[in-house]
Amino acid sequence: MKEKAKSILKVNNLSVDFPIFGGVFQRKVGAVNAVKNVSFDLIEGETLGIVGESGSGKSTLGKTILNVLKLTAPDVKIKGEISVHKDGKSTELLSLSKKAMKPYRKNIQMIFQDPFSSLNPRMIVKDIIKEPLDINTNLTNSEKKEKVDWLLNKVGLTPEQSSRYPHEFSGGQRQRIGIARSLATDPKIIIADEPVSALDVSIQAQIINLMMDLQEEFNLSIIFIAHDLSVVKHISNRVGVMYLGELVEINETKNIFNNPQHSYTKTLLKAIPEPDPKGREDRKKNRLNS
């Protein structure tokens, strides 16, 4: 993070409600309050971890910031403001049409949770990474190829692998492809929605370290959504805790882990498993003596 804190994204009183339909005529009978009055700032160059149990509204928050939620759930009700700050100007995103959103879309990209389903199985890798360039840039074909090769090198893959299909790669390699795709348009903000939860523990550390290296190199601002507190502690500058759709606590990482204020945060921290080799030996002795 830079010494001078500069906000690049502001979320103000954001609420997201999904309607519930029932009865013979499928009328609205209720609503699920997925996100409730959430407010925070994302500082330029920082990683803000968003943690909470499943169903707490973390992923919904990420998709709403990306302004794609209405494309997948047309009946969703969204209130509040999401503003991006660039070149001294502030733009509110939720009020923008799909066409008006396009210039801002390339500046906010997403890394998805499942590297198996987030890549088109019918496309080879170079086309997957090139697609955002086709949509958002006027580069020539040779310039696109050069950038795709450069991105593959940045994420630890080789240009020779670009003609393969996603099923020919391991889970960790597929997530590297997803990261390369997210960087294709030179974004300023990355929303990482549980990007390592579907990977083996040994691979998780590699992907986390890669993201930290890329963040430093490209001065990325990252919203890192996860339920694994040990991962969030390692990568985040600040941590926000969500519970039943509300952001109940947000603070610097060290303060969250050393001096949590909210009761739910304290409960989450108590649930972190701690390695205890001595305890394992004691349990083994008890089984042998019984």
VEXKOL-468159 format. One line per field, with one value per residue: x, y, z of N, C-alpha, C in turn. Coordinates in Angstrom, 2 decimals. Layout:
BEGIN
n.x: [X,...]
n.y: [Y,...]
n.z: [Z,...]
ca.x: [X,...]
ca.y: [Y,...]
ca.z: [Z,...]
c.x: [X,...]
c.y: [Y,...]
c.z: [Z,...]
end
This chain:
BEGIN
n.x: [0.82,0.36,1.85,0.22,-3.10,-5.43,-8.60,-10.01,-12.31,-15.64,-18.13,-21.40,-23.86,-24.99,-27.46,-28.87,-31.51,-33.14,-36.00,-38.67,-40.71,-43.97,-46.84,-49.68,-49.71,-47.19,-46.42,-44.77,-43.73,-42.06,-38.69,-35.15,-32.68,-29.78,-27.53,-26.93,-27.06,-24.24,-21.13,-18.02,-14.60,-12.29,-8.88,-6.35,-4.09,-4.24,-5.09,-8.19,-9.64,-12.56,-14.51,-16.45,-19.10,-20.57,-23.19,-23.29,-23.25,-21.04,-20.11,-22.23,-21.94,-19.50,-20.22,-22.12,-20.64,-19.16,-21.15,-22.78,-24.83,-27.55,-27.71,-27.77,-29.72,-32.49,-34.64,-33.64,-33.27,-31.52,-30.02,-28.39,-25.00,-22.24,-19.15,-16.50,-13.22,-11.27,-8.65,-9.24,-11.97,-15.28,-17.37,-20.59,-21.57,-23.84,-25.98,-25.47,-26.05,-25.81,-24.26,-23.09,-21.56,-19.45,-16.84,-15.86,-15.85,-13.53,-11.73,-12.37,-12.08,-12.67,-11.72,-12.62,-14.17,-14.18,-11.94,-12.49,-15.01,-15.08,-13.71,-14.05,-14.67,-14.46,-12.74,-9.39,-6.49,-5.16,-7.15,-9.03,-7.76,-7.36,-9.88,-11.00,-9.39,-10.19,-12.74,-12.41,-10.28,-8.32,-6.23,-3.89,-3.82,-1.29,-0.28,-2.05,-1.43,1.18,0.74,-0.82,1.06,2.90,1.37,0.90,3.49,3.81,2.12,3.29,3.14,3.71,4.12,3.98,2.07,-0.31,-1.98,-3.45,-6.34,-8.55,-9.05,-6.72,-5.06,-3.94,-5.74,-4.58,-3.09,-5.16,-6.36,-4.35,-4.53,-7.04,-6.36,-4.55,-6.30,-7.92,-6.17,-5.79,-6.92,-5.63,-6.56,-7.54,-8.74,-9.27,-11.55,-11.51,-13.04,-13.12,-10.68,-8.93,-10.16,-11.04,-8.80,-5.95,-4.24,-1.46,-1.19,-2.61,-0.98,0.89,-0.69,-1.66,0.75,1.52,-0.52,0.02,2.53,1.88,0.13,1.82,3.51,1.77,0.34,-2.23,-5.57,-7.23,-10.12,-10.53,-12.26,-13.19,-13.48,-11.62,-9.76,-7.02,-5.78,-6.73,-5.57,-2.91,-2.74,-4.08,-4.42,-6.36,-9.33,-12.67,-15.57,-18.32,-21.68,-24.67,-25.36,-24.56,-21.92,-20.14,-17.82,-14.79,-11.39,-7.83,-5.75,-4.13,-5.37,-7.90,-7.32,-5.90,-7.31,-10.30,-13.55,-16.29,-18.72,-19.24,-16.97,-15.09,-16.00,-15.53,-12.72,-12.09,-12.76,-10.73,-8.59,-5.91,-2.55,-1.48,0.76,1.60,-0.80,-1.86,-0.15,-0.76,-3.42,-3.02,-1.62,-3.58,-5.43,-4.00,-3.71,-6.25]
n.y: [-1.20,2.27,5.15,7.41,7.24,6.49,6.43,4.10,2.84,3.08,1.89,2.44,2.20,-0.21,-2.46,-5.62,-7.41,-10.47,-11.52,-13.67,-16.00,-17.42,-19.68,-20.35,-18.52,-17.59,-15.28,-12.55,-13.35,-12.79,-11.88,-12.33,-10.98,-10.45,-8.79,-6.18,-2.86,-2.24,-0.65,0.62,1.57,0.95,0.96,2.33,0.03,-1.80,-4.94,-6.00,-8.11,-10.09,-11.80,-14.57,-16.87,-19.43,-18.18,-15.69,-13.47,-12.69,-13.39,-12.38,-9.68,-9.20,-9.70,-7.75,-5.40,-5.67,-5.21,-7.06,-8.51,-8.09,-9.10,-11.82,-12.22,-10.88,-9.90,-8.96,-6.65,-3.74,-1.43,1.66,2.89,2.47,3.54,4.41,5.75,7.73,9.46,11.81,11.95,10.81,8.04,6.71,3.39,1.65,2.89,2.87,1.87,-1.26,-0.76,1.72,0.93,-0.47,0.85,0.96,-1.60,-3.00,-2.11,-3.26,-6.44,-10.01,-12.85,-16.13,-18.61,-21.38,-23.00,-24.92,-24.66,-22.04,-21.56,-21.71,-24.81,-25.41,-23.73,-22.88,-22.07,-19.65,-18.28,-17.93,-16.14,-14.09,-13.17,-11.03,-8.97,-8.79,-7.74,-5.36,-3.82,-2.24,-3.57,-5.00,-8.25,-9.42,-7.94,-8.69,-11.43,-11.22,-10.04,-12.00,-14.10,-12.84,-12.49,-15.15,-15.94,-14.30,-15.45,-17.84,-19.82,-21.15,-19.87,-21.96,-23.61,-22.48,-23.41,-25.46,-27.13,-26.30,-28.67,-30.04,-29.15,-28.84,-28.14,-25.94,-24.79,-24.06,-22.08,-20.20,-19.54,-18.30,-16.08,-14.81,-14.13,-12.29,-10.20,-9.22,-6.86,-4.84,-4.11,-2.09,-2.86,-5.93,-8.48,-11.15,-14.07,-16.31,-17.64,-19.78,-21.82,-24.16,-25.57,-27.77,-27.78,-27.45,-26.20,-23.89,-22.04,-21.36,-20.01,-17.87,-16.53,-15.85,-14.03,-12.00,-11.15,-10.22,-8.19,-6.33,-5.71,-4.61,-2.76,-3.38,-3.20,-5.19,-7.06,-9.59,-12.37,-14.79,-17.76,-18.93,-18.11,-18.14,-17.90,-15.38,-13.79,-13.92,-12.61,-10.15,-6.58,-5.19,-6.37,-7.29,-8.34,-10.33,-10.99,-12.59,-10.98,-8.44,-6.09,-6.50,-5.83,-4.08,-3.69,-3.13,-5.91,-7.04,-6.00,-7.13,-9.84,-9.86,-8.29,-8.59,-7.08,-7.58,-10.03,-12.13,-12.14,-12.94,-15.52,-16.70,-16.62,-18.32,-20.68,-21.39,-23.96,-25.23,-26.32,-29.14,-31.06,-32.39,-32.89,-34.75,-36.91,-37.49,-38.31,-40.61,-42.23,-42.56,-44.09,-46.44,-47.29,-47.82]
n.z: [0.00,-0.64,0.95,1.17,1.61,-0.80,-2.07,-4.31,-4.88,-3.79,-1.70,-0.78,1.57,0.49,-0.55,-1.26,-2.50,-3.05,-4.65,-3.50,-4.99,-5.07,-4.88,-7.06,-9.15,-9.09,-7.55,-5.87,-2.67,-0.67,0.37,0.07,1.97,0.89,1.01,3.28,3.73,3.33,3.62,2.55,1.81,-0.81,-0.85,-2.93,-4.26,-2.16,-0.49,0.30,2.44,2.46,4.63,5.91,6.75,4.61,2.60,3.71,2.13,0.70,-1.97,-3.46,-2.93,-4.28,-6.99,-7.33,-7.12,-9.44,-11.16,-12.54,-11.62,-12.21,-14.73,-14.46,-12.58,-13.07,-11.53,-9.18,-6.47,-6.04,-3.95,-3.04,-3.50,-5.74,-6.38,-8.56,-8.55,-10.57,-12.08,-10.70,-10.91,-10.11,-10.59,-10.57,-10.58,-10.58,-11.74,-14.40,-17.80,-19.64,-21.91,-21.30,-19.18,-20.21,-20.76,-18.17,-17.34,-18.10,-16.26,-13.89,-12.93,-12.58,-10.68,-10.65,-8.48,-9.15,-11.05,-12.91,-14.07,-14.91,-17.21,-20.70,-22.08,-24.76,-25.96,-26.83,-24.82,-25.56,-26.93,-24.94,-23.20,-24.97,-25.61,-23.90,-24.86,-27.50,-27.15,-25.71,-26.66,-29.29,-30.42,-32.75,-34.36,-34.09,-31.97,-29.99,-29.75,-28.84,-26.35,-25.07,-24.88,-23.22,-20.88,-20.17,-19.47,-17.25,-15.35,-14.86,-16.83,-20.17,-23.54,-25.34,-24.31,-24.97,-26.98,-26.04,-24.56,-21.77,-20.24,-20.30,-18.39,-14.95,-11.85,-10.50,-12.59,-14.30,-12.80,-12.93,-15.59,-15.54,-13.98,-15.68,-17.74,-16.39,-16.10,-18.61,-19.67,-18.39,-15.68,-12.83,-10.52,-8.92,-8.31,-6.37,-6.06,-3.76,-4.77,-4.33,-3.03,-4.25,-4.74,-4.13,-0.96,-1.13,-3.57,-3.21,-1.80,-3.76,-5.67,-4.15,-3.50,-6.09,-6.77,-4.96,-5.83,-8.41,-7.74,-6.51,-8.65,-10.61,-9.23,-8.21,-6.91,-4.68,-3.94,-1.86,-1.53,0.79,2.85,4.36,6.96,7.54,5.06,4.28,6.25,5.51,3.03,3.11,3.64,5.02,6.71,6.23,7.90,7.24,8.13,7.93,5.73,6.52,7.01,9.61,10.88,10.20,9.67,10.12,9.29,11.37,13.62,13.50,13.91,16.30,18.11,17.99,17.65,17.28,18.23,16.47,14.86,16.75,17.21,14.69,14.62,16.71,15.57,13.90,12.99,14.95,14.69,16.48,17.41,19.76,21.05,19.30,19.68,22.31,22.06,20.57,22.38,24.30,22.91,22.57,25.19,25.98]
ca.x: [0.00,1.08,1.79,-0.96,-4.27,-6.27,-9.70,-10.24,-13.69,-16.44,-19.44,-22.13,-25.21,-25.41,-28.38,-29.26,-32.62,-33.63,-37.41,-39.13,-42.01,-44.68,-48.24,-50.02,-49.38,-45.80,-46.33,-43.75,-44.23,-41.03,-37.39,-33.93,-31.80,-28.44,-26.58,-27.71,-26.45,-22.79,-20.35,-16.56,-13.73,-11.13,-7.75,-5.51,-2.93,-4.40,-5.96,-9.22,-10.23,-13.96,-14.68,-17.74,-19.52,-21.36,-24.49,-23.21,-23.41,-19.73,-20.07,-23.22,-21.29,-18.52,-20.91,-22.81,-19.60,-18.83,-22.35,-23.26,-25.85,-28.84,-27.68,-28.07,-30.93,-33.17,-35.60,-32.94,-33.43,-30.25,-30.06,-27.10,-24.09,-20.90,-18.46,-15.07,-12.51,-10.19,-8.23,-9.93,-13.41,-16.02,-18.48,-21.46,-21.69,-25.12,-26.94,-25.04,-26.58,-24.80,-23.38,-22.33,-20.67,-18.35,-15.52,-15.43,-15.75,-12.16,-10.94,-12.75,-12.15,-12.97,-11.15,-13.72,-13.85,-13.97,-11.18,-12.95,-16.20,-14.98,-13.05,-14.82,-13.95,-14.35,-11.78,-8.01,-6.09,-4.84,-8.40,-9.67,-7.09,-7.47,-11.25,-11.18,-8.70,-11.06,-13.91,-12.13,-9.13,-8.17,-4.93,-3.80,-3.70,0.08,-0.15,-2.80,-0.65,2.32,0.27,-1.22,2.29,3.46,0.55,1.17,4.77,3.62,1.44,4.03,2.91,4.53,3.37,3.78,0.87,-1.47,-2.85,-4.13,-7.66,-8.51,-9.04,-5.36,-4.29,-4.32,-6.56,-3.77,-2.77,-6.37,-6.57,-3.36,-5.12,-8.07,-5.69,-4.03,-7.46,-8.38,-5.19,-5.62,-7.36,-4.91,-7.51,-7.04,-9.39,-9.55,-12.40,-11.15,-14.11,-12.61,-9.92,-8.11,-10.90,-11.23,-7.48,-5.24,-3.55,-0.10,-1.31,-3.15,0.10,1.49,-1.59,-1.68,2.01,1.47,-1.39,0.72,3.59,1.24,-0.42,2.92,4.03,0.80,-0.36,-3.64,-6.38,-7.90,-11.10,-10.27,-13.38,-12.79,-13.94,-10.43,-9.16,-5.56,-5.42,-7.01,-4.55,-1.64,-2.74,-4.88,-4.03,-7.51,-10.30,-14.06,-16.28,-19.74,-22.54,-26.08,-25.49,-24.06,-20.49,-20.21,-16.55,-13.75,-10.23,-6.55,-5.69,-3.57,-6.36,-8.97,-6.88,-5.39,-8.27,-11.61,-14.53,-17.63,-18.82,-19.16,-15.55,-14.43,-16.40,-14.80,-11.31,-11.99,-12.98,-9.53,-7.87,-4.51,-1.75,-1.13,1.40,1.62,-2.13,-2.04,0.56,-1.51,-4.59,-2.54,-1.31,-4.85,-6.06,-3.23,-3.92,-7.67]
ca.y: [0.00,3.52,5.88,8.26,6.41,7.06,5.52,3.82,2.33,3.36,1.24,3.23,1.72,-1.17,-3.53,-6.48,-8.28,-11.40,-11.81,-15.06,-16.14,-18.63,-19.76,-20.81,-17.48,-17.20,-13.90,-12.31,-13.62,-12.41,-11.52,-12.69,-9.82,-11.02,-7.76,-5.17,-1.58,-2.40,0.53,0.57,2.10,0.16,1.87,1.98,-0.82,-2.68,-6.10,-6.01,-9.43,-10.17,-13.15,-14.90,-18.23,-19.57,-17.54,-14.39,-12.40,-12.30,-13.47,-11.43,-8.37,-9.10,-9.61,-6.45,-4.41,-5.85,-4.77,-8.11,-9.30,-7.97,-9.90,-13.20,-12.22,-9.63,-9.43,-8.54,-5.25,-3.22,-0.05,2.16,3.41,1.93,4.56,4.24,7.02,7.68,10.77,12.89,11.89,9.72,7.56,5.75,2.30,0.94,3.60,2.79,0.81,-2.24,-0.10,2.75,0.26,-1.13,1.44,0.72,-3.04,-3.47,-1.69,-4.12,-7.81,-11.00,-14.20,-16.93,-19.64,-22.71,-22.95,-25.96,-24.21,-20.64,-21.51,-22.37,-26.04,-25.53,-22.74,-23.09,-21.08,-18.33,-17.61,-17.55,-14.93,-13.05,-12.70,-9.67,-8.03,-8.62,-6.95,-4.08,-3.09,-2.15,-4.12,-5.87,-9.67,-9.69,-7.33,-9.55,-12.64,-10.85,-9.81,-13.29,-14.80,-12.11,-12.80,-16.54,-15.94,-13.63,-16.33,-19.09,-20.78,-20.87,-19.67,-23.25,-24.23,-21.67,-24.09,-26.56,-26.87,-26.27,-29.97,-30.57,-28.51,-29.11,-27.09,-24.76,-24.18,-23.43,-20.82,-19.28,-19.06,-17.35,-14.86,-14.16,-13.54,-11.12,-9.13,-8.89,-5.50,-3.92,-3.58,-1.48,-3.55,-7.35,-9.12,-12.57,-14.75,-17.59,-18.17,-20.95,-22.79,-25.41,-26.12,-28.45,-26.85,-27.18,-25.30,-22.62,-21.12,-20.89,-19.03,-16.69,-15.83,-15.28,-12.86,-10.94,-10.64,-9.45,-6.96,-5.38,-5.30,-3.83,-1.86,-3.77,-3.14,-6.49,-7.50,-11.02,-12.99,-16.13,-18.20,-19.44,-16.96,-18.19,-17.34,-13.94,-13.17,-13.89,-11.77,-8.92,-5.42,-5.01,-7.47,-7.00,-9.56,-10.30,-11.92,-12.44,-9.89,-7.19,-5.95,-6.23,-5.29,-3.90,-3.10,-3.67,-7.35,-7.36,-5.67,-8.13,-11.13,-9.69,-7.61,-8.51,-6.36,-8.15,-11.40,-13.09,-12.21,-13.75,-16.91,-17.16,-16.82,-19.51,-21.88,-21.69,-25.11,-24.99,-27.55,-29.55,-32.38,-33.03,-33.41,-35.95,-38.01,-37.85,-39.08,-41.92,-43.00,-42.91,-45.20,-47.67,-47.71,-48.15]
ca.z: [0.00,-0.67,2.20,1.11,1.31,-1.84,-2.36,-5.72,-4.97,-2.59,-1.60,0.20,1.92,-0.53,-0.15,-2.37,-2.12,-4.05,-4.36,-3.41,-5.64,-4.67,-5.24,-8.41,-10.12,-8.85,-7.10,-4.86,-1.32,0.30,-0.20,0.80,2.09,0.76,1.46,4.02,4.10,3.41,3.21,2.78,0.77,-1.22,-1.01,-4.07,-3.98,-1.01,-0.57,1.33,2.59,2.91,5.16,6.49,6.43,3.38,2.70,4.40,1.15,0.17,-3.43,-3.98,-2.85,-5.36,-8.28,-7.40,-7.42,-10.85,-11.87,-13.44,-10.93,-12.90,-15.95,-14.09,-11.75,-13.48,-10.53,-7.97,-6.10,-5.55,-3.48,-2.60,-4.51,-5.92,-7.16,-8.83,-8.63,-11.55,-12.62,-9.99,-11.17,-9.47,-11.42,-9.92,-11.54,-10.60,-12.58,-15.79,-18.65,-20.06,-22.87,-20.60,-18.23,-20.92,-20.54,-16.79,-17.13,-18.25,-15.11,-12.77,-13.42,-11.54,-10.68,-10.13,-7.51,-9.71,-12.31,-13.82,-14.78,-15.33,-18.51,-21.76,-22.44,-26.22,-26.44,-26.40,-23.83,-26.12,-27.27,-23.68,-22.70,-26.00,-25.75,-23.36,-25.75,-28.67,-26.78,-25.07,-27.20,-30.75,-30.76,-33.92,-34.01,-33.64,-30.64,-29.06,-29.53,-28.00,-24.98,-24.51,-24.51,-22.08,-19.72,-19.78,-18.76,-15.97,-14.40,-14.69,-17.91,-21.34,-24.78,-26.00,-23.75,-25.32,-27.95,-25.36,-24.00,-20.30,-19.58,-20.34,-17.33,-13.57,-11.25,-10.26,-13.88,-14.82,-12.10,-13.48,-16.85,-15.15,-13.53,-16.89,-18.43,-15.64,-16.25,-20.03,-19.98,-17.49,-14.71,-11.60,-9.41,-9.10,-7.32,-6.33,-5.33,-3.26,-5.90,-4.02,-2.21,-4.98,-5.04,-3.06,-0.05,-1.63,-4.72,-2.74,-1.46,-5.00,-6.29,-3.29,-3.70,-7.43,-6.73,-4.23,-6.72,-9.48,-7.15,-6.31,-9.95,-11.37,-8.30,-8.23,-5.70,-4.70,-2.95,-1.77,-0.84,1.23,4.17,5.05,7.63,7.47,3.75,4.32,7.11,4.79,1.83,3.22,4.44,5.91,6.64,6.57,8.32,6.91,8.87,7.53,4.79,7.05,7.28,11.05,11.38,9.20,10.34,9.66,9.53,12.68,14.65,13.43,14.47,17.67,18.97,17.34,18.44,17.16,18.77,15.36,14.49,17.77,16.97,13.51,14.97,17.56,14.74,13.11,13.57,15.29,14.69,17.84,17.32,21.08,21.30,18.48,20.35,23.51,21.64,20.13,23.58,24.97,22.18,22.83,26.59,26.23]
c.x: [0.85,0.90,0.53,-2.16,-5.17,-7.34,-9.88,-11.66,-14.40,-17.80,-20.19,-23.57,-25.78,-26.30,-28.81,-30.33,-33.02,-35.08,-37.69,-40.53,-42.66,-46.14,-48.44,-49.57,-47.96,-45.67,-45.24,-44.34,-43.22,-39.75,-36.27,-33.00,-30.35,-27.35,-27.37,-26.83,-24.93,-22.10,-18.87,-15.86,-12.65,-10.01,-6.87,-4.29,-3.08,-5.17,-6.91,-9.85,-11.67,-14.21,-16.07,-18.12,-20.31,-22.75,-24.48,-23.30,-22.12,-19.71,-21.07,-22.66,-20.32,-19.18,-21.63,-21.81,-19.22,-19.98,-22.80,-24.44,-27.19,-28.89,-28.07,-29.34,-31.70,-34.10,-34.94,-33.15,-32.14,-30.43,-28.66,-26.26,-22.77,-20.17,-16.99,-14.45,-11.33,-9.93,-9.00,-11.43,-14.02,-17.21,-19.27,-21.84,-23.11,-26.15,-26.61,-25.73,-25.45,-23.79,-22.49,-21.32,-19.40,-16.98,-14.97,-15.22,-14.32,-11.28,-11.27,-12.94,-12.29,-12.19,-12.16,-13.23,-13.43,-13.21,-11.63,-14.14,-16.10,-14.26,-13.87,-14.08,-13.75,-13.34,-10.38,-7.58,-5.84,-6.10,-9.15,-9.07,-7.26,-8.87,-11.48,-10.49,-9.52,-12.20,-13.54,-10.99,-9.18,-6.80,-4.99,-3.64,-2.31,0.31,-0.89,-2.02,0.54,1.90,-0.16,0.01,2.92,2.70,0.77,2.48,4.62,2.99,2.11,3.73,3.74,3.65,3.10,2.52,-0.43,-2.42,-3.57,-5.51,-7.59,-8.41,-7.65,-4.48,-4.79,-5.16,-5.79,-3.40,-3.98,-6.63,-5.55,-3.87,-6.20,-7.48,-5.15,-5.16,-7.91,-7.44,-5.09,-5.94,-6.70,-5.85,-6.80,-7.57,-9.65,-10.44,-12.13,-12.15,-13.67,-11.75,-9.09,-8.88,-11.10,-9.91,-6.90,-4.46,-2.17,-0.11,-1.82,-2.06,0.75,0.63,-1.64,-0.40,2.07,0.63,-0.71,1.83,2.99,0.66,0.66,3.42,3.09,0.00,-1.87,-4.29,-7.29,-8.92,-11.04,-11.34,-13.01,-13.47,-12.78,-9.66,-7.64,-5.05,-5.60,-5.97,-3.24,-1.62,-3.31,-4.21,-5.11,-8.48,-11.67,-14.79,-17.76,-20.50,-23.99,-26.28,-24.93,-22.54,-20.36,-18.93,-15.57,-12.60,-8.97,-6.45,-5.20,-4.57,-7.51,-8.56,-6.41,-6.40,-9.63,-12.63,-15.91,-17.63,-18.71,-17.71,-14.80,-14.75,-15.66,-13.36,-11.12,-12.12,-11.77,-8.81,-6.41,-3.75,-1.30,-0.53,1.40,0.27,-2.40,-1.35,-0.19,-2.73,-4.19,-2.24,-2.59,-5.53,-5.33,-3.48,-5.34,-7.99]
c.y: [1.25,4.24,6.76,7.43,7.13,6.04,5.36,3.32,2.63,2.67,1.93,2.70,0.76,-2.25,-4.30,-7.45,-9.16,-11.76,-13.31,-15.12,-17.46,-18.59,-20.17,-19.81,-16.92,-15.70,-13.77,-12.48,-13.22,-12.03,-12.01,-11.48,-10.31,-10.08,-6.63,-3.97,-1.68,-1.16,0.29,1.25,1.08,1.13,1.38,1.17,-1.78,-3.95,-6.06,-7.39,-9.33,-11.61,-13.32,-16.30,-18.24,-18.97,-16.19,-13.21,-11.97,-12.28,-12.53,-10.02,-8.18,-8.93,-8.28,-5.34,-4.47,-5.41,-5.78,-8.87,-9.26,-8.78,-11.35,-13.31,-10.93,-9.05,-8.91,-7.04,-4.77,-1.76,0.36,2.65,2.65,2.87,4.19,5.62,6.88,9.07,11.91,12.91,10.67,9.34,6.51,4.67,1.73,1.60,3.49,1.65,-0.15,-1.61,0.93,2.15,-0.26,-0.48,1.18,-0.77,-3.54,-3.10,-2.49,-5.53,-8.79,-12.29,-15.09,-18.07,-20.95,-22.62,-23.98,-25.47,-22.79,-20.47,-22.29,-23.62,-26.20,-24.56,-23.11,-21.89,-19.71,-17.57,-17.15,-16.24,-13.77,-12.44,-11.31,-8.61,-7.75,-7.66,-5.52,-3.27,-3.06,-2.67,-4.95,-7.31,-10.01,-9.11,-8.15,-10.82,-12.36,-10.66,-11.11,-14.07,-14.17,-12.43,-14.23,-16.65,-15.34,-14.54,-17.70,-20.17,-20.37,-20.65,-20.97,-23.96,-23.54,-22.35,-25.29,-26.12,-26.93,-27.63,-30.61,-29.99,-28.97,-27.95,-25.80,-24.03,-23.48,-22.10,-19.77,-18.70,-18.02,-16.02,-14.09,-13.47,-12.27,-9.94,-8.60,-7.44,-4.44,-3.30,-2.93,-2.21,-5.00,-7.82,-10.62,-13.30,-16.17,-18.29,-19.41,-22.04,-24.13,-26.12,-26.86,-27.45,-26.49,-26.19,-23.93,-21.60,-20.54,-19.80,-17.74,-15.87,-15.18,-14.00,-11.70,-10.32,-9.76,-8.14,-5.91,-4.84,-4.35,-2.84,-2.13,-3.52,-4.37,-6.60,-9.02,-11.66,-14.43,-16.48,-18.75,-18.26,-16.97,-17.64,-15.83,-13.20,-12.98,-12.83,-10.36,-7.83,-5.08,-6.17,-6.94,-8.30,-9.40,-11.38,-11.61,-11.19,-8.56,-7.23,-5.52,-5.66,-5.16,-3.16,-3.65,-5.12,-7.69,-7.06,-6.66,-9.41,-11.01,-9.09,-7.47,-7.86,-7.02,-9.61,-12.44,-13.25,-13.09,-15.23,-17.49,-17.49,-18.06,-20.80,-22.24,-22.87,-24.77,-26.31,-27.88,-30.96,-33.12,-33.64,-34.67,-37.15,-38.47,-38.69,-40.50,-42.80,-43.45,-44.08,-46.51,-48.20,-48.15,-49.57]
c.z: [0.00,0.67,2.26,0.68,0.32,-2.20,-3.86,-5.96,-3.67,-2.70,-0.47,0.36,0.88,0.07,-1.39,-1.88,-3.31,-3.72,-4.31,-4.01,-5.22,-5.11,-6.69,-9.46,-9.93,-8.54,-6.03,-3.47,-0.25,-0.41,0.70,0.79,2.09,1.25,2.09,4.39,4.31,2.87,3.50,1.61,0.46,-1.53,-2.16,-3.61,-2.83,-1.38,0.61,1.36,3.08,3.34,5.75,6.06,5.12,3.59,3.37,3.44,0.48,-1.35,-4.08,-3.97,-4.00,-6.72,-8.44,-7.72,-8.89,-11.75,-12.93,-12.84,-11.65,-14.19,-15.66,-13.24,-12.01,-12.42,-9.25,-7.74,-5.45,-5.16,-3.01,-3.75,-4.52,-6.86,-7.34,-9.02,-9.58,-12.09,-12.00,-10.19,-10.49,-10.34,-10.66,-10.92,-11.66,-11.51,-14.08,-16.52,-19.02,-21.01,-22.19,-19.63,-18.90,-20.70,-19.14,-16.51,-17.19,-17.06,-13.85,-13.31,-12.26,-11.77,-9.97,-9.25,-8.16,-11.03,-13.33,-14.67,-15.32,-16.67,-19.53,-22.25,-23.95,-26.81,-25.97,-25.56,-24.43,-26.52,-26.03,-23.16,-23.68,-26.07,-25.14,-24.22,-27.00,-28.36,-26.39,-25.67,-28.73,-31.19,-32.03,-33.46,-33.49,-32.24,-29.60,-28.74,-28.61,-26.56,-24.32,-24.05,-23.26,-20.79,-19.23,-19.02,-17.37,-14.92,-14.27,-15.69,-19.12,-22.57,-25.52,-25.51,-24.21,-26.30,-27.35,-24.86,-22.46,-19.64,-19.56,-19.24,-15.96,-13.03,-11.02,-11.55,-14.48,-14.10,-12.55,-14.81,-16.56,-14.69,-14.73,-17.65,-17.72,-15.80,-17.68,-20.34,-19.10,-16.45,-13.53,-10.37,-9.79,-7.96,-7.39,-5.44,-4.96,-4.31,-5.61,-3.29,-2.91,-5.27,-3.85,-2.22,-0.57,-2.80,-4.28,-2.47,-2.72,-5.64,-5.46,-3.48,-5.08,-7.43,-6.01,-5.08,-7.82,-8.96,-6.99,-7.65,-10.68,-10.52,-8.33,-6.88,-5.73,-3.58,-2.94,-0.89,-0.47,2.54,5.00,5.66,7.57,6.14,3.74,5.15,6.37,3.70,2.05,4.05,5.46,5.72,7.04,6.85,8.02,7.66,8.52,6.67,5.25,7.21,8.74,11.62,10.22,9.86,9.70,10.10,10.94,13.80,14.68,14.14,15.92,18.63,18.30,18.26,18.42,17.63,17.66,14.90,15.48,17.58,15.77,13.85,15.85,16.75,13.90,13.74,13.83,15.30,16.11,17.80,18.65,21.40,20.51,19.14,21.58,23.14,21.21,21.33,24.29,24.27,22.46,24.25,26.87,25.77]
end
